[in-house]
């Protein structure tokens, strides 16, 4: 059975016995249209279940009032909080967002960029997937004059504005804290992917060891996708070493929680025998037993700043502003999983 025909401004005009152009102006809050007419048009639009055609509107006036947001996954507290911050700013300016997930899949990311461009979004805000090492698809919005801003997982291969946390400093602070707690053989869970955040966290780990006179040992650096199951496998691998670590710093909270599960199953005391620290301040870190030391990335603030930067570029046509890199300072949150020494 055929569906009902789509309601257009012509149906509203016919119902109110006015012209379609008057309906269009009323819906766009044109000051030339009286408040009485605007209210009548809005009431009729609601009664008829009128849905505006944003693509058609974008073709007419060059603006869709929609921003595309690409995240690796929306079910992580960090990305959900960043999106919330972006929406707070966007909604105040009468903009809506389309949230897309790449699932760290390069092909999916490419397809998403194309889909958002086809949908005539006014701009794109994105966090690059772990498996992305070719960024040509991110050049397409720029070639079309559409603003692009990256956050968290970024790349210097593109001349775009970025908002990031100081991942290097966050990692350095974690290792410094572990050393102050008496740890001397500190392992690190990292990612093999060429993503800036993990490279910077590894660099912070390495430099902190060096600055405090501790050797860098390749066997203590375990590469994985940093999911819960990866943390479990990585911890099992470390426990097979003849000389076991006395601390683990994971570049993600999920990896650290996987490690914690293994240590508890083996009845290895945390932090007395092996201290644990993560990165990201996921909500579960404050409920684990022991609670997990981690790094707060101020995700909500990151989202708001990213949106503000985006709208700066959008208002300027993205031609007058030089790409900017905003670096937020992280905060080390010390909890029970690393506290060997009294505060």
N, C-alpha and C positions, 0 to 999 in steps of 0.2 A: 504494500500500500504506500502510495506516495506521501511524503511528509508535507506538513503545512508550508505554504509559501512564506518566505522570509519577509517580515514586516519592514517597510522602508519609510522614509520621511514622507513619501507620497501618500501612504495610508493615513499617517497622522494629519497631513494637510487636508485630505478628503474628509476625515472625521470632524475637523474643526472648521472646514470651509474657508481655509486660508491657503496661501501659496506654499509650495515646497521650499522656496528660498526663505520664506519667513520662518518656517519650522527649523531650517538649518541654522539660521542666525540665532534663533531662540535657544537651540540646543548648545550653541557655542557662546552663549551669554553675551551676545552683541548688544552694546549699550543703546543702539538705535531701536531695539525692541522693548516694548513696555513690560513692566513686571507682571501685569495681568496676563498678557499673552505668553510670557515665559512660563508662568505657573500652569496655564492651561495646556501648553505643549508638553511640559514635563509630566503632568497628570495623565494625558492621553498616551504618552510614550510608555508609561508604566502599565496602564490598562491593556495596551496592545502588546506588551512584552517586547518592545523595540530594543534591539541590540545594535549599537553603532558598528559600522564597518571600519575598523581602525586602519586597515591597509588602504582602503579607498580614501579615507580622510588624510592619511599620510601622503598619498599621491597628490591630493588637492593642495594641501598647505605645507607639505614638506616636514611635518612633525606628527609622530604617532603618540607621543607622550608615554612611550614604553621603553624601558631599558632591559636589555638582556643580561642576565647574570649566569656565568658558567662556574660551577664548583665541581671538584672531583666527586664528592658525595654530599648529599644534603642531610644525612642522618648522623653526622658528627656534630657534637655540640659546638665546636669551634666554627665550622662553616655556617651552621644555622644562626649563630649569634652574629657573625659578620653580615649575613643577609638581613637580619633584623635591623642592624645599624644602618645599612644602605636604605632599607625601606623607610625607616623613620625620616630620613632626610628627603627621599624621593617623594613620599606621600605629602609632605608639607608643601612641596612644589607642584602638586597635582600630577605626579608621575606614578605609573605603575611598573611593576617588574615582572619579567618572565624568568623563572628559575629553571636552569637546565643542569643536568648531571653528566659529566664525561665518564665517570667510573674509571678514571685514569686510563682510558682507552683512546689512543691517538686518533683512530678512524672516527670514533664517536665524536671526538672534539672537533674534527674537521667538518663533519656533517652538521654539528650544532651551530658552528659559525655560519655556514651556508644557510641554514634554516632561519637563523635570527636576521640575517641580511635580507632574506626573502620576505620576512615578516615586517620589514621596514622599521626596525627598532631605531631609536634615536641615538643609541650608543651601546657599547658592550663593556661590562666589568667582568674580569675573569681571574681565576686562579689556575695556573697551568697544571696539567696532569703529570703524574710521575713518569709516564712512558713517552712524553713528548720531547723530542730533540730536534725536530724540524718545525720552524715557526712560521712558515710561509703563509699558512691559513690565517694567522693573526695579522698579516699585512693587508689582507683584503678589506677590512673595515677602514683602515687608514687610506687605502687607495680610493675609497668611495667618500672620503671626508667625514667618516663616522668616528667619533671619539672612542678610544680604547684605553682603559685603565686596568692595570694588573694589581693584584694584592696577594700577600703571603708567598705563594709559589710564583716566582717571577723569573725573568731572564733578561740579561743585558744584550741579547741578540736583537731586541726590538727597541726602537727609540720611542718609548711610551712612558707615561707617568706610572709610578709604582708606590704602593704603601706596604711596608714590611715591618716585621719586628726585628730587633737586632739579635738574630739567631746566634751569632758568634758570642756576643756578650752573655746571653742566656746560658749557653753551654759552658762558657768559661766559669761563670758563677757557680754552676752545679759542681764542676770538678774541683774548684777551689774549696767549696763547702765540704765535699767528701774528704779532701786532703786534711782540712782542719779537724775533721772528725776522726782522724787517725788512719784513714784508708791509704794504702800504698800500691795496691795492684788493682787498678780500676779498668774494668772492661767497658766497651761501648757498642751499643746496637745502632747500626746506621743502615742506609739504603744504598743499593748499587746504582740507583737511578741518578741522572744528571740534574737533579732538582736543587735549586739554590739553597733552600732551607736546610737540607741534610748535609750539603757540602760545608755550609757555614757552621753547623753544629759540630761536625767532625773537626773542622779547623779550630774551633774554640776548645774542644776536648784536647787536641794535640798540643796547642800552645800552652794550655794550663799545665799539662804534665811537664812540658819543657821548662816553664817558668819556675816550677816548684822542684825542679831537679829530679823528676821521675822519668824513667825510660819509656819510650813508645814501643809497645810490643804488638806486632802484627796479629799474633794469634788471639789477642784480646779484643780485636775489632771484628764483629760479626755482622755481615751484610744480609739483609732480608727485606721483605715488604713491610715489616714493622707492625703486623697485625697481631692479635692475641696469640694465635697458634704459632706465629713466627717467634714471638717472645719465648714461648715454651720450648721450641726446638733449639733456639739460640742458647737458652740457659742450660739445657741438657748437654749441648756441645761444650760449654764452658766447664761443666762439672766433670767432664771426661779428662780434662787437663791434669797433668801430674801436679802442677802448681796452680791451684784454683784462685780465682780473683777474690778480693775481699769487698768489692763494690761493683755495681753495674749501673751505668748511666745510659738509658735508652733515649733515642731521639724522638720517641713517641710514648705517650702514656700507655697505649695498648700493648706495646712490646714489654714494658715494665710490668704490667699486670700479668702477662703470660709468664714472665720469669717468677713473679711472686707466687703464682699457683704451684709451679714446680718446686720451689724452695719449701713451701709449706707442706707439700706432699712428702718431701724428703726429710721433713722435720729439721730443716736448717734454719737457725734463728736469724730473724731480720730485726734490727740491723747488726746485731752483735757479731754474727759470722760473715754475713754478706749484706751490705747496705744496698738499697735500691732507690733510684731516682728516675723520673720520667721527664716529659716535656709536653706542655699543652694545657695543663690544668683542666682536664676533662672532669665533669661532675662526679664521676665515680671515684676519683682519687681521694676525695675527702671522706668517703664511706668505707674504703677498704680497711683491712686489719692486718698490719698497721696501716695507718693513713699514708698516702704516697707523697713524698717530696717531689715537686714539679716546678715548672716555669709558667707563669701566667702571661699569655700573649695579648691580653686586652682586646679581645675579638670584637666586642661591641664598639669600642672606640675606633678600631681599625675600619669597621664598616662605615661609621659616620664620616671619618676623614676621607675614605675612598670615595664616597658619594659626593662630598663637598668638592673634592679635587675634580671629579668627573664633571660636575656642573660648571666649574670654573672654565674647563676646556669647552664644554658645550656652548656656553654663552659667548665665548670668544671665537667660536667657529673652529676651534682646535688649530688655529693657524698663528695666533699671536703669542701663545704661551709656550715656553720651552719646557720639555718634559721634566718633571720633578720627581725626586725620590724622597719620600717621607719615611723616616726610620723611627719606630716607636721603641722606647726603652722597656725591656721585659722586667718582670719581678720574680725573684726566687722565692718560692713558698716552701719553707722548711717544715716537714712533718715527721711522724714517727719512724718512717722507713729508713731514715738516715741518721737519726739523733742517737749517737753513741755517747757523746759528751754532754753533760748538763749545760743548759743555756747560761 
